[in-house]
Amino acid sequence: MNKRQLFFWSLYDFANSIVYINFILYFATWIVVDRGLSDFWYNAIFAITTIILLFTAPILATRTDLRGGRKYWLNIATIGTFLSYGLVAILAKMEGSVLLIALFFLIGQYFYQLSFVFYNPMLDDIADETNKSRVSGIGNFSSSLGFVVGILITLPFASSRITPLLISVPVFFILALPMMIFFKESKKYVDQIDTSSVQNETRASIKKMVLFFTASAA
């Protein structure tokens, strides 16, 4: 088990959780309650993101499994998340167009979810089969800790709803930088991919998305 790699990997999950929990807690309330976007359209953002991911994530995952480049694509997804969420926070502070803010949130949500397509398989660069369960548990702990810390560091500014976003976005990016810069990706690629698991996950995601979207419309 590579402890240095593990630290960068866990820190990234910690950073992700900080920005995620603040957008869930504050942005949803701001755009629905304060700016009047309906629950239906807010939930539609997640449904649209899921659809886009269903078409793009399996392709990119297969490409990186065959040719490598997970860190490259993770960095793109991270920068995309930072820029999109950053624009959401800035435009919200400036009381900009709700539709434009919702669009940038959709893009940010896409990049945020896409990052896990490359982040999760990087577990192979940290531990062998005997240590994977332990390392995965450390990652889950880092994620949970990120939720708690994310709430605590923005709690003094909770009355604003926008200030927590302005704080959490740069904190996320700063903490993600060690992973983006120093993590070493292995050169172990595979010759072919068994696509059955991807197809099964895609079908399951479609079912969940349909149920979610139907419930939102009800």
C-alpha positions as CSV (number, residue, x, y, z in Angstrom):
1,M,0.0,0.0,0.0
2,N,1.4,3.4,-1.1
3,K,0.7,5.7,1.8
4,R,1.7,8.8,-0.1
5,Q,-0.7,8.0,-2.9
6,L,-3.4,7.1,-0.3
7,F,-3.1,10.5,1.3
8,F,-3.6,12.4,-2.0
9,W,-6.5,10.1,-3.0
10,S,-8.2,10.5,0.4
11,L,-7.7,14.2,0.5
12,Y,-9.4,14.5,-2.9
13,D,-12.5,12.7,-1.6
14,F,-12.4,14.9,1.5
15,A,-12.3,18.0,-0.7
16,N,-15.1,16.8,-3.0
17,S,-17.4,16.3,0.0
18,I,-16.8,19.8,1.3
19,V,-18.1,21.5,-1.9
20,Y,-20.9,18.9,-2.4
21,I,-22.5,19.3,1.0
22,N,-22.5,23.0,0.8
23,F,-24.2,23.0,-2.6
24,I,-26.8,20.5,-1.3
25,L,-27.5,22.5,1.8
26,Y,-27.4,26.1,0.5
27,F,-27.7,26.3,-3.2
28,A,-30.9,24.2,-3.4
29,T,-32.6,26.4,-0.9
30,W,-31.4,29.6,-2.6
31,I,-32.4,28.7,-6.1
32,V,-35.8,27.2,-5.2
33,V,-36.9,29.2,-2.2
34,D,-35.2,32.6,-2.8
35,R,-35.2,32.7,-6.6
36,G,-38.4,30.8,-7.3
37,L,-37.1,27.9,-9.5
38,S,-39.6,25.1,-9.2
39,D,-38.6,21.8,-7.6
40,F,-39.4,20.1,-10.9
41,W,-36.8,22.0,-12.8
42,Y,-34.2,21.8,-10.0
43,N,-34.6,18.0,-10.0
44,A,-34.5,18.0,-13.8
45,I,-31.0,19.3,-13.6
46,F,-29.9,16.0,-12.0
47,A,-31.9,14.0,-14.5
48,I,-30.3,15.7,-17.4
49,T,-26.9,15.3,-15.9
50,T,-27.6,11.6,-15.5
51,I,-28.6,11.2,-19.1
52,I,-25.4,13.0,-20.3
53,L,-23.3,10.7,-18.0
54,L,-25.0,7.6,-19.4
55,F,-23.8,8.5,-22.9
56,T,-20.3,9.8,-22.0
57,A,-19.0,8.1,-18.9
58,P,-18.9,4.5,-20.2
59,I,-16.9,5.7,-23.3
60,L,-14.4,7.6,-21.3
61,A,-14.1,4.9,-18.7
62,T,-13.4,2.3,-21.4
63,R,-10.9,4.6,-23.1
64,T,-8.9,5.2,-19.9
65,D,-8.9,1.5,-19.0
66,L,-7.5,0.7,-22.4
67,R,-5.1,3.6,-22.9
68,G,-4.6,5.2,-19.5
69,G,-5.0,8.9,-18.7
70,R,-7.3,8.7,-15.7
71,K,-5.4,11.5,-14.0
72,Y,-5.6,13.7,-17.1
73,W,-9.3,13.3,-17.3
74,L,-9.7,13.6,-13.5
75,N,-7.9,17.0,-13.7
76,I,-10.2,18.1,-16.5
77,A,-13.3,17.1,-14.5
78,T,-11.9,18.8,-11.4
79,I,-11.2,22.1,-13.2
80,G,-14.6,21.9,-14.8
81,T,-16.2,21.5,-11.4
82,F,-14.3,24.4,-10.0
83,L,-15.0,26.8,-12.8
84,S,-18.7,25.9,-13.1
85,Y,-19.4,25.9,-9.4
86,G,-17.3,29.1,-9.0
87,L,-19.4,30.8,-11.7
88,V,-22.6,29.6,-10.0
89,A,-21.5,31.2,-6.7
90,I,-20.3,34.4,-8.3
91,L,-23.4,34.9,-10.4
92,A,-25.6,34.1,-7.5
93,K,-23.8,36.7,-5.4
94,M,-24.4,39.2,-8.2
95,E,-28.1,38.1,-8.5
96,G,-27.6,37.1,-12.1
97,S,-30.0,35.2,-14.4
98,V,-31.5,32.1,-12.7
99,L,-31.4,30.2,-15.9
100,L,-27.8,30.9,-16.5
101,I,-26.9,29.9,-13.0
102,A,-28.9,26.7,-13.3
103,L,-27.0,26.0,-16.6
104,F,-23.6,26.4,-14.9
105,F,-24.8,24.3,-12.0
106,L,-25.8,21.5,-14.4
107,I,-22.3,21.7,-16.0
108,G,-20.7,21.6,-12.6
109,Q,-22.8,18.7,-11.5
110,Y,-21.8,16.8,-14.6
111,F,-18.1,17.3,-14.1
112,Y,-18.4,16.5,-10.4
113,Q,-20.1,13.2,-11.1
114,L,-17.7,12.5,-14.0
115,S,-14.7,12.8,-11.7
116,F,-15.7,9.6,-9.9
117,V,-15.4,7.7,-13.2
118,F,-11.6,8.3,-13.0
119,Y,-11.1,8.7,-9.3
120,N,-12.6,5.4,-8.1
121,P,-10.4,3.1,-10.4
122,M,-7.3,4.9,-9.1
123,L,-7.6,2.7,-6.1
124,D,-5.6,0.2,-8.1
125,D,-2.7,2.6,-8.0
126,I,-2.7,2.6,-4.2
127,A,-3.2,-0.9,-3.0
128,D,-3.3,-4.5,-4.1
129,E,-6.2,-6.9,-3.7
130,T,-5.3,-7.6,0.0
131,N,-5.5,-4.0,1.0
132,K,-8.3,-2.6,-1.2
133,S,-11.0,-3.0,1.4
134,R,-9.0,-1.2,4.0
135,V,-8.1,1.7,1.6
136,S,-11.7,1.9,0.4
137,G,-12.8,2.3,4.0
138,I,-10.3,5.1,4.5
139,G,-11.7,6.8,1.5
140,N,-15.2,6.5,2.8
141,F,-14.1,7.9,6.2
142,S,-12.4,10.9,4.4
143,S,-15.6,11.5,2.5
144,S,-17.7,11.5,5.7
145,L,-15.2,13.7,7.4
146,G,-15.4,16.1,4.5
147,F,-19.2,16.4,5.0
148,V,-18.7,17.3,8.6
149,V,-15.9,19.8,8.1
150,G,-17.7,21.3,5.1
151,I,-20.7,22.1,7.3
152,L,-18.5,23.4,10.2
153,I,-16.4,25.8,8.2
154,T,-19.3,27.5,6.6
155,L,-21.7,27.4,9.5
156,P,-20.9,30.9,10.7
157,F,-22.1,32.2,7.3
158,A,-25.2,30.0,7.0
159,S,-27.6,32.9,7.0
160,S,-26.2,34.1,3.7
161,R,-26.7,30.9,1.6
162,I,-24.3,32.3,-1.0
163,T,-21.2,32.9,1.1
164,P,-20.8,29.2,2.0
165,L,-20.6,28.5,-1.7
166,L,-18.0,31.2,-2.2
167,I,-16.0,29.7,0.6
168,S,-16.3,26.0,-0.3
169,V,-15.5,26.2,-4.0
170,P,-11.9,27.5,-3.6
171,V,-11.3,25.3,-0.5
172,F,-12.3,22.3,-2.7
173,F,-9.9,23.3,-5.4
174,I,-7.0,24.0,-3.1
175,L,-7.4,20.6,-1.3
176,A,-7.7,18.8,-4.7
177,L,-4.4,20.2,-6.0
178,P,-2.1,17.6,-4.4
179,M,-4.0,14.8,-6.1
180,M,-4.0,16.7,-9.4
181,I,-0.2,17.4,-9.3
182,F,1.5,14.7,-7.3
183,F,-0.5,11.6,-7.7
184,K,1.3,9.0,-9.8
185,E,-0.8,7.0,-12.2
186,S,0.4,3.5,-13.1
187,K,0.9,2.3,-16.6
188,K,-1.1,-0.9,-16.2
189,Y,-3.7,-1.1,-18.9
190,V,-5.9,-3.9,-20.1
191,D,-6.1,-5.4,-23.6
192,Q,-9.9,-5.6,-23.7
193,I,-12.9,-4.6,-21.6
194,D,-15.8,-6.7,-20.4
195,T,-18.6,-4.2,-21.2
196,S,-21.4,-6.3,-19.5
197,S,-20.9,-4.5,-16.1
198,V,-21.1,-1.1,-17.8
199,Q,-24.3,-2.1,-19.6
200,N,-25.8,-3.4,-16.4
201,E,-24.9,-0.2,-14.5
202,T,-26.3,1.8,-17.3
203,R,-29.7,0.0,-17.2
204,A,-29.8,0.4,-13.5
205,S,-29.0,4.1,-13.7
206,I,-31.8,4.6,-16.4
207,K,-34.3,2.9,-14.1
208,K,-33.3,5.1,-11.1
209,M,-33.4,8.2,-13.3
210,V,-36.9,7.5,-14.6
211,L,-38.2,6.9,-11.1
212,F,-36.5,10.0,-9.8
213,F,-37.8,12.2,-12.6
214,T,-41.3,10.7,-12.4
215,A,-41.4,11.4,-8.6
216,S,-40.3,15.0,-9.2
217,A,-43.0,15.6,-11.7
218,A,-45.7,14.2,-9.5
